[in-house]
Amino acid sequence: PSLLSSSCPNPGGFACSKVLQRLLSLSDEPKLHQSAREVLGMGLQSCPEIILCALVRLQLSNAAAMNVADTPPQQLASIRARAQAGMPLKGELMRELIPLFFSPNPKWVVKNPTGAIRRLWEISPNTVVAACVEAFKVLPTAEERAEVVAFQCNLLRK
């Protein structure tokens, strides 16, 4: 199933790299940070899979743009600035999103975690592997770690 079949009122809006980039840029302005966070918070509540995939896609496209060999210096500076926009908020969002998809949580159940993980795998297999490892590392007991590994294996085999 398509991720755009989410219960989010307008998942395409949150999937749009220009919209996401603008919200992240606005979050760097102290007076606008909370407003940008609230808008993205609506996406976290209604379509976290869209936000997760869009953030990873945006990060990858910014990294790819910086690696183009013949990019003029002025354009490269602009690309770097865009890639750095909203870094604190990006980090905050990823710290909220990764556990939703990669650790079992009875308080918050994502509607289609398997579809989201498959889509994320198509975008960036390295991100999926890193998220699995990160979810594993933060747990203090062997029992919790075993539960996370079982959860992740179940997600990835479906």
N, C-alpha and C positions, 0 to 999 in steps of 0.2 A: 504494500500500500504506500501511496505517496505521503510524504511528510506534510504536504500542503492540505491533507484531509484532517488536520488537527482541529481541536475545538477552539483554537484561537480565532478571534473575530477577523483578523487580517494577517494570517501567518506570512503571506508574501511580503508584507511591509517589514516584518522583522527579518526576513531572509534577504532583503535588499541590502547589498553592501554599502550603497551610498547612504541609506537611512541609518544603518548601524554605525558607519564611519562618522556621520554627523552627530549622532547621539554621544559617541565616545569623545569626539572633539569638544562638544558642549560640556561634557562632564569635567573637563579640565578648567573650566571657568568656575570659580568658587560660588558665584551667585546662581549658577545653573546646574551645578553638580546634582543636587537633590532632585531637581525636576527630571533630569536625564535618567537618573537612577530609578525614579518612580515609573517612567515610561518603560524602561527595560524590565522593571519588576513586574509589570503587567504581562510582558512576554514570558518571564520566568514562571508566572503562575499558570498561564494558559497554554503556552507552547514552548516548554523548555528545550525540546528536541530541535526546534527551529533556531533558537538562540545559540545552542551549543554548536550546531553545524555551521551556522553563519559566522560565528566568532572564529572558528578554526579555518574556514574558507577565506575569511578576510585576512587573517594572519598569514596564511600561505600565499595569497596573492600579493600582499605587501612584500613578503620575503622574496618572491619570484621577481617582482619589479625591481628590487634593489640589486638583484644578481644579473641584470641585463648588462652585458659588457660595454655596449656603446651608448649608454645613457649619459646625456649631457650633465655636467656637474650641478647646474641650477635645478634640473628636473630631479636629480638624485637627492638633493637637499629637501625638496618638496615631498618626495616619496618617503624619506626618512622621518620627516615631521609627521606625515600621515600615519606611518607605522607606530610612532611613539604616542599618538593621540589616545588619550583615555587609558593609558597603561594601568593605573591603579584600579579603575573600574573593571577593565578586562580581567585583571587578576582576581578581583573580588567575585565577578560573575563565574569564572572558571572554578574557583574554590567552592562555589555553591552548586554548580552544575555537575561536576565530576562525581561527587558522591551520589547524586540522584540516579545516575545511570550505572555506576560501577560498584555500588555497595547496596546491600539490601537495607531497606528503610521502611518499616511498617507505617510510619507517620506520613510518608509521601510516596505514592506509587505513581510512576510515570505510565501513561496509557499504553504506549507502544515502545518499550525500551529496545526490543529486538530490532524493530525497523529503524530506530534511531541509530543504534550501534552499527547496523549494516550500512546505513547511509554514511555515517562517520567513517567507517572502514573504507568506503569508496573514495572519500575525500582525502583521508590521511590515516593509513594503517599505523603509522608511528604514533599518532595521537592516541589511538585505541590502546596500543600496547603500553604506552607511558601512563595512561589513566588507570589501567589495570594494576600496574606496579605501584602507582601512587596510592590507590585505594587499599592495597595490601599493606604497604609500609606504615600507614598511619594507625593501624590497629595494634593494641598492646598485647593481646593474648593469642595463643595458637588456635584456640577455639574460634575466635572471631575471624582470624585469618583464613581458617579452613572454610568457614561459612561464606566469606567473600569469594574465595576461589571457586567454591561450588556454584555460587550465584553467577559469577562471570562465565564459567564454563557452560552453564545452562543457557545464558544469554547468547553466547557465541555459537552454540551448536544448533540453535533453532533455525 
